Amino acid sequence: MTAIAEDPQRNVDFYTTVLGLRLVKRTVNFDAPDTYHLYYGDASGRPSTLLTFFPWPGAPNGRQGTGLTTATAFSLPPDSLGWWQQRLQSLGVDADAPVATSDEEVLRLRDPDGLVIELVASDGDARSGWDGVAAIPFDNAIRGLFSVTMTEQLLDPTAEMLAGMLGMRHGQDTSDGSRFVMSGGVEGTAVDVRPSNVSRGVQAAGTVHHIAFRAPDGETQAKWCMELIEAGVQVTEIIDRQYFTSIYFREPGGVLLEIATDQPGFTIDEPLLKLGQHLKLPPWLEPNREQIQASLPALRVPPAPQPDDADR
């Protein structure tokens, strides 16, 4: 998931010290290198744990609505929501009381830009999460992404792309909409689609920019690219993002989707224990480092973990 924020320091402070995610990469938006691209995840930034941000100082607030991803859910260990409710309340975070659905218990909160985050008590999530510098006990730490919610004017065209074209399984239907699930696992594989007659959303600070799906390697990604093109979908060329390669396209309701490779990963330009500590640039931007750094606001990040922390 990649979203838009306004203040980069406020963004770092919230996602590292409030939610306890690790800043695993501090780089720039390769298409607009005068702004940061900040990646948060577990100890190593594994796929299915990542939420990333483009923070644009001075960006106006966006508006939730149709054609946007309107909620991003993280997985928690069972029985953790009470602990999180107390933590968020003590920190003055804008959060609702936990709500029980037919299958899950969910705590909804909003980050400083108004981005909707959901914490889901999820049994059976074997991911280890990150228990670094935020004083969050390991037994309560966020495990990774659980699901995303897309709000659409029409359900069927989006459902056709997700299930008919991208191979997702149509899961349960609820009064709010339908869930679609990727094969190969439980956590981080669900997309909830909710039809609505609200006005179209406006993408700016506090909204999601795009959703990324995983491909294990470049060969698989290239096959998906060809299949989408043959189906009449407008797809970008394969783009080098340094830590993965990407293709982009839109689903019928307008949400921007990405298929990104798992490899090469975040340790290709800095060691595991130093992830996120320094501004990293791809080779084609490195000659402009001095100019790029001068255009970016200074950023204070949590200290690097000790070796025993990174091994937990």
VEXRO-261124 format. One line per field, with one value per residue (C-alpha): residue number from 1; residue in one letter; chain; z, y, x. Coordinates in nm, 2 decimals, always signed. Layout:
BEGIN
seq <- NUM/...
type <- A/...
mol <- A/...
w <- Z/...
v <- Y/...
u <- X/...
//
This chain:
BEGIN
seq <- 1/2/3/4/5/6/7/8/9/10/11/12/13/14/15/16/17/18/19/20/21/22/23/24/25/26/27/28/29/30/31/32/33/34/35/36/37/38/39/40/41/42/43/44/45/46/47/48/49/50/51/52/53/54/55/56/57/58/59/60/61/62/63/64/65/66/67/68/69/70/71/72/73/74/75/76/77/78/79/80/81/82/83/84/85/86/87/88/89/90/91/92/93/94/95/96/97/98/99/100/101/102/103/104/105/106/107/108/109/110/111/112/113/114/115/116/117/118/119/120/121/122/123/124/125/126/127/128/129/130/131/132/133/134/135/136/137/138/139/140/141/142/143/144/145/146/147/148/149/150/151/152/153/154/155/156/157/158/159/160/161/162/163/164/165/166/167/168/169/170/171/172/173/174/175/176/177/178/179/180/181/182/183/184/185/186/187/188/189/190/191/192/193/194/195/196/197/198/199/200/201/202/203/204/205/206/207/208/209/210/211/212/213/214/215/216/217/218/219/220/221/222/223/224/225/226/227/228/229/230/231/232/233/234/235/236/237/238/239/240/241/242/243/244/245/246/247/248/249/250/251/252/253/254/255/256/257/258/259/260/261/262/263/264/265/266/267/268/269/270/271/272/273/274/275/276/277/278/279/280/281/282/283/284/285/286/287/288/289/290/291/292/293/294/295/296/297/298/299/300/301/302/303/304/305/306/307/308/309/310/311/312
type <- M/T/A/I/A/E/D/P/Q/R/N/V/D/F/Y/T/T/V/L/G/L/R/L/V/K/R/T/V/N/F/D/A/P/D/T/Y/H/L/Y/Y/G/D/A/S/G/R/P/S/T/L/L/T/F/F/P/W/P/G/A/P/N/G/R/Q/G/T/G/L/T/T/A/T/A/F/S/L/P/P/D/S/L/G/W/W/Q/Q/R/L/Q/S/L/G/V/D/A/D/A/P/V/A/T/S/D/E/E/V/L/R/L/R/D/P/D/G/L/V/I/E/L/V/A/S/D/G/D/A/R/S/G/W/D/G/V/A/A/I/P/F/D/N/A/I/R/G/L/F/S/V/T/M/T/E/Q/L/L/D/P/T/A/E/M/L/A/G/M/L/G/M/R/H/G/Q/D/T/S/D/G/S/R/F/V/M/S/G/G/V/E/G/T/A/V/D/V/R/P/S/N/V/S/R/G/V/Q/A/A/G/T/V/H/H/I/A/F/R/A/P/D/G/E/T/Q/A/K/W/C/M/E/L/I/E/A/G/V/Q/V/T/E/I/I/D/R/Q/Y/F/T/S/I/Y/F/R/E/P/G/G/V/L/L/E/I/A/T/D/Q/P/G/F/T/I/D/E/P/L/L/K/L/G/Q/H/L/K/L/P/P/W/L/E/P/N/R/E/Q/I/Q/A/S/L/P/A/L/R/V/P/P/A/P/Q/P/D/D/A/D/R
mol <- A/A/A/A/A/A/A/A/A/A/A/A/A/A/A/A/A/A/A/A/A/A/A/A/A/A/A/A/A/A/A/A/A/A/A/A/A/A/A/A/A/A/A/A/A/A/A/A/A/A/A/A/A/A/A/A/A/A/A/A/A/A/A/A/A/A/A/A/A/A/A/A/A/A/A/A/A/A/A/A/A/A/A/A/A/A/A/A/A/A/A/A/A/A/A/A/A/A/A/A/A/A/A/A/A/A/A/A/A/A/A/A/A/A/A/A/A/A/A/A/A/A/A/A/A/A/A/A/A/A/A/A/A/A/A/A/A/A/A/A/A/A/A/A/A/A/A/A/A/A/A/A/A/A/A/A/A/A/A/A/A/A/A/A/A/A/A/A/A/A/A/A/A/A/A/A/A/A/A/A/A/A/A/A/A/A/A/A/A/A/A/A/A/A/A/A/A/A/A/A/A/A/A/A/A/A/A/A/A/A/A/A/A/A/A/A/A/A/A/A/A/A/A/A/A/A/A/A/A/A/A/A/A/A/A/A/A/A/A/A/A/A/A/A/A/A/A/A/A/A/A/A/A/A/A/A/A/A/A/A/A/A/A/A/A/A/A/A/A/A/A/A/A/A/A/A/A/A/A/A/A/A/A/A/A/A/A/A/A/A/A/A/A/A/A/A/A/A/A/A/A/A/A/A/A/A/A/A/A/A/A/A
w <- +0.00/-0.08/+0.05/+0.05/+0.36/+0.42/+0.68/+0.66/+1.02/+1.16/+0.94/+1.07/+1.43/+1.40/+1.22/+1.41/+1.77/+1.77/+1.56/+1.61/+1.25/+1.13/+0.88/+0.65/+0.36/+0.33/-0.03/-0.27/-0.51/-0.82/-1.04/-0.83/-0.64/-0.45/-0.21/+0.02/-0.03/+0.31/+0.36/+0.69/+0.77/+0.98/+1.08/+0.72/+0.52/+0.39/+0.13/+0.28/+0.57/+0.38/+0.40/+0.22/+0.19/-0.04/+0.20/+0.02/+0.26/+0.21/+0.03/+0.08/+0.24/+0.02/+0.04/+0.08/-0.17/-0.46/-0.68/-0.39/-0.14/+0.18/+0.45/+0.51/+0.77/+0.97/+1.15/+1.53/+1.76/+1.91/+2.23/+2.15/+2.06/+2.42/+2.47/+2.15/+2.25/+2.57/+2.40/+2.13/+2.39/+2.61/+2.30/+2.20/+1.87/+1.68/+1.72/+1.75/+1.99/+1.87/+1.66/+1.62/+1.28/+1.19/+1.15/+1.29/+1.56/+1.43/+1.58/+1.34/+1.38/+1.17/+1.12/+1.15/+0.79/+0.83/+0.66/+0.78/+0.94/+1.08/+1.34/+1.30/+1.57/+1.36/+1.48/+1.31/+1.17/+1.19/+1.09/+1.36/+1.33/+1.47/+1.84/+1.79/+1.96/+2.03/+2.36/+2.21/+2.36/+2.10/+2.19/+2.08/+1.78/+1.44/+1.22/+0.87/+0.63/+0.66/+0.39/+0.20/+0.13/-0.21/-0.23/-0.57/-0.75/-0.90/-0.76/-1.07/-1.30/-1.02/-0.91/-1.27/-1.28/-0.93/-0.97/-1.35/-1.45/-1.15/-1.02/-0.68/-0.51/-0.43/-0.06/+0.17/+0.09/+0.36/+0.38/+0.30/-0.01/-0.11/-0.01/-0.26/-0.15/-0.33/-0.31/-0.12/+0.23/+0.47/+0.59/+0.35/+0.07/+0.10/-0.09/+0.03/-0.23/-0.10/-0.34/-0.25/-0.39/-0.22/-0.44/-0.61/-0.38/-0.42/-0.40/-0.18/+0.18/+0.39/+0.10/-0.06/-0.39/-0.50/-0.40/-0.49/-0.55/-0.53/-0.81/-0.70/-0.99/-1.31/-1.53/-1.35/-1.37/-1.74/-1.80/-1.60/-1.80/-2.13/-2.00/-1.90/-2.23/-2.42/-2.21/-2.32/-2.00/-2.03/-1.85/-1.81/-1.91/-1.65/-1.43/-1.22/-0.86/-0.73/-0.47/-0.70/-1.05/-1.11/-1.36/-1.31/-1.43/-1.31/-1.23/-1.38/-1.08/-1.10/-0.82/-0.93/-0.90/-0.91/-0.96/-0.80/-0.77/-0.43/-0.52/-0.50/-0.16/+0.07/+0.17/-0.17/-0.07/+0.31/+0.57/+0.77/+1.09/+0.92/+0.72/+0.70/+0.87/+0.57/+0.25/-0.03/-0.40/-0.71/-0.93/-1.18/-0.91/-0.72/-0.93/-0.81/-0.44/-0.32/-0.50/-0.39/-0.03/-0.03/-0.15/+0.13/+0.49/+0.76/+0.91/+1.25/+1.25/+1.53/+1.60/+1.44/+1.64/+1.84/+1.69/+1.94/+1.85/+1.48/+1.54/+1.74
v <- +0.00/+0.35/+0.66/+1.03/+1.24/+1.60/+1.63/+1.37/+1.40/+1.37/+1.07/+0.90/+0.98/+0.83/+0.51/+0.42/+0.54/+0.51/+0.20/+0.05/-0.02/-0.01/+0.25/+0.01/+0.25/+0.62/+0.71/+0.95/+0.93/+0.83/+1.02/+1.33/+1.32/+1.64/+1.44/+1.14/+0.79/+0.63/+0.25/+0.10/-0.27/-0.55/-0.60/-0.66/-0.50/-0.83/-0.82/-0.82/-0.60/-0.27/+0.06/+0.34/+0.71/+1.00/+1.30/+1.63/+1.93/+2.17/+1.91/+1.97/+1.72/+1.46/+1.34/+0.98/+0.86/+0.62/+0.53/+0.52/+0.27/+0.39/+0.17/-0.02/-0.30/-0.45/-0.79/-0.81/-1.11/-1.23/-1.04/-0.74/-0.49/-0.39/-0.31/-0.11/+0.08/+0.19/+0.28/+0.49/+0.67/+0.75/+0.90/+1.10/+0.92/+0.96/+0.61/+0.43/+0.16/-0.19/-0.33/-0.70/-0.83/-1.18/-1.30/-1.03/-0.77/-0.44/-0.12/+0.18/+0.48/+0.77/+0.89/+1.26/+1.32/+1.14/+0.81/+0.53/+0.25/-0.07/-0.31/-0.66/-0.93/-1.22/-1.57/-1.79/-1.51/-1.66/-1.34/-1.21/-0.83/-0.58/-0.51/-0.25/+0.10/+0.18/+0.00/-0.23/-0.58/-0.85/-1.02/-0.71/-0.60/-0.55/-0.85/-0.70/-0.61/-0.79/-0.64/-0.32/-0.17/-0.02/+0.20/+0.19/+0.33/-0.02/-0.36/-0.58/-0.43/-0.43/-0.78/-0.90/-0.77/-0.90/-1.25/-1.29/-1.14/-1.13/-1.47/-1.38/-1.59/-1.44/-1.48/-1.39/-1.12/-0.88/-0.60/-0.36/-0.54/-0.84/-0.98/-1.11/-1.32/-1.41/-1.78/-1.89/-1.76/-1.58/-1.26/-0.97/-1.14/-0.98/-0.69/-0.57/-0.39/-0.17/-0.02/+0.33/+0.62/+0.89/+1.13/+1.05/+1.07/+1.33/+1.19/+1.41/+1.39/+1.13/+0.90/+0.59/+0.64/+0.27/-0.09/-0.33/-0.70/-0.94/-1.13/-1.37/-1.27/-1.08/-1.36/-1.39/-1.01/-1.01/-1.28/-1.08/-0.77/-0.95/-1.11/-0.77/-0.61/-0.89/-0.83/-0.47/-0.31/-0.02/-0.12/+0.07/-0.07/-0.26/+0.01/-0.03/+0.07/-0.03/-0.27/-0.43/-0.38/-0.26/-0.24/-0.02/-0.02/+0.09/-0.12/-0.02/+0.20/+0.40/+0.26/+0.24/-0.11/-0.23/-0.57/-0.56/-0.83/-0.96/-0.92/-0.78/-0.64/-0.37/-0.50/-0.45/-0.10/-0.11/-0.39/-0.52/-0.35/-0.01/-0.01/+0.33/+0.52/+0.70/+0.85/+0.60/+0.69/+0.47/+0.49/+0.72/+0.98/+0.95/+1.21/+1.46/+1.37/+1.71/+1.89/+1.63/+1.64/+2.02/+2.00/+1.76/+1.86/+1.72/+1.39/+1.24/+0.86/+0.60/+0.47/+0.15/-0.17/-0.37/-0.71/-0.90/-0.68/-0.75/-1.13/-1.15
u <- +0.00/+0.12/-0.05/+0.00/+0.09/+0.16/+0.44/+0.72/+0.84/+0.49/+0.45/+0.76/+0.67/+0.33/+0.41/+0.72/+0.65/+0.27/+0.20/+0.55/+0.64/+1.00/+1.11/+1.28/+1.37/+1.42/+1.44/+1.26/+0.98/+1.17/+0.92/+0.94/+1.27/+1.21/+0.99/+1.05/+0.93/+0.91/+0.86/+0.73/+0.70/+0.84/+1.20/+1.32/+1.04/+0.90/+0.63/+0.28/+0.40/+0.46/+0.28/+0.46/+0.41/+0.48/+0.49/+0.44/+0.48/+0.19/-0.03/-0.41/-0.63/-0.79/-1.15/-1.26/-1.51/-1.57/-1.28/-1.03/-0.89/-1.06/-0.92/-0.59/-0.61/-0.32/-0.32/-0.28/-0.25/-0.58/-0.68/-0.47/-0.73/-0.80/-0.43/-0.42/-0.74/-0.58/-0.25/-0.41/-0.63/-0.33/-0.15/-0.45/-0.50/-0.83/-0.97/-1.31/-1.41/-1.35/-1.63/-1.71/-1.82/-1.93/-1.57/-1.34/-1.30/-1.17/-1.04/-1.05/-0.82/-0.70/-0.34/-0.25/-0.35/-0.69/-0.58/-0.81/-0.62/-0.79/-0.64/-0.78/-0.75/-0.65/-0.59/-0.33/-0.10/+0.25/+0.43/+0.66/+0.60/+0.85/+0.92/+1.19/+1.19/+0.83/+0.79/+0.52/+0.54/+0.61/+0.27/+0.09/+0.30/+0.14/+0.21/+0.16/-0.11/-0.44/-0.67/-0.76/-1.10/-1.20/-1.51/-1.67/-1.98/-2.04/-1.93/-1.96/-1.69/-1.43/-1.53/-1.48/-1.13/-1.04/-1.19/-1.21/-0.88/-0.65/-0.75/-0.88/-1.14/-1.48/-1.52/-1.81/-2.06/-2.18/-2.43/-2.14/-2.00/-1.79/-1.44/-1.20/-0.90/-0.57/-0.47/-0.16/-0.23/-0.47/-0.31/-0.25/-0.45/-0.79/-0.96/-1.30/-1.51/-1.79/-2.03/-2.15/-2.34/-2.12/-1.93/-1.60/-1.30/-1.02/-0.67/-0.44/-0.30/-0.47/-0.57/-0.42/-0.23/-0.22/-0.24/+0.05/+0.01/+0.30/+0.47/+0.75/+0.98/+1.02/+0.91/+0.58/+0.53/+0.60/+0.33/+0.08/+0.17/+0.10/-0.22/-0.35/-0.26/-0.43/-0.74/-0.75/-0.61/-0.38/-0.06/+0.27/+0.60/+0.80/+0.96/+1.27/+1.20/+1.55/+1.41/+1.15/+1.01/+0.66/+0.38/+0.07/-0.29/-0.63/-0.93/-1.27/-1.36/-1.04/-0.82/-0.45/-0.31/+0.05/+0.21/+0.56/+0.82/+0.94/+1.30/+1.57/+1.45/+1.57/+1.91/+2.07/+2.20/+2.22/+2.26/+1.96/+2.05/+2.08/+1.76/+1.60/+1.89/+2.01/+1.88/+1.92/+1.91/+1.91/+2.22/+2.05/+1.97/+2.30/+2.48/+2.21/+2.24/+2.35/+2.06/+1.81/+1.91/+1.89/+1.53/+1.42/+1.34/+1.56/+1.42/+1.47/+1.43/+1.44/+1.78/+1.91/+1.82/+2.08/+2.16/+1.95/+1.65/+1.67/+1.69/+1.37
//
